[in-house]
């Protein structure tokens, strides 16, 4: 909306031409989202507290978490609102890829919001039944994937890191693969969101990496030089990624230990779903598993724990997801978070190195 007003001014005063540059709009999108979170975060947290929207803590978790009971949750709404408002100012909303990304963002947010609402109403950590939560995620994922598939703007080619060309054209089988990626990534971020600032800090690395990749993918010259697929209009997603990064930085101000507010499922499901959506659009379906390597490890720890316990009646980890295992092993919460952040940074560096090593 803001851009629609400024573009005609280019003919009146040439310096306004700078608003056409994605890098400038991305930078200001990040700054706008950051400021919105910081300026209104305290007000929103106070409203959540007055509405008694507090977190219910698992009884079987680490004892140190019990003092967090009642801390305001659903703080992911701060991130969502900040990103959307920032988009109204700096994003080109005429792009199908941008609208699809925003749609996925809001779709997964709706599932998370319903889950959070039911937890709060029942005053426990149950929320939606597992089958209902997964069903909601699958409905959103299938909708996003089918729109991308039938729009003609998607590709069913599967690219693998270190290979210049796609290893296979998956054809119609790309649809279930993409759906599983969306649901899996959404749940992986959700599982990781268990310690103060953990998921938020990791998302900074993910969105920062995706901002670089979307920009390179949207430039015909850079993508040709790097031998990566050129995706028209993918550069516009750089603005979204930087807005999300700015919003996460602003949220981390309140979510850092000791957290004043938790993200809730409304935040974790939406952010996990949207990074998977962006990876599908820019053909980084496999690379996103490296970029979000910590999320993959967290989800894998839960899967391994469940399977082994079911068939062997033994526990591989003291508690799953993985971050709780280290807590139960005696690590302080802040040490777990910091070391997982370091791992997240290493995964991001490895992922970026693959675009040149191929």
Beta strands, then each sheet from edge to edge (+ up, - down):
strand 1: 157-158
strand 2: 168-169
sheet 1: 1+ 2-
end
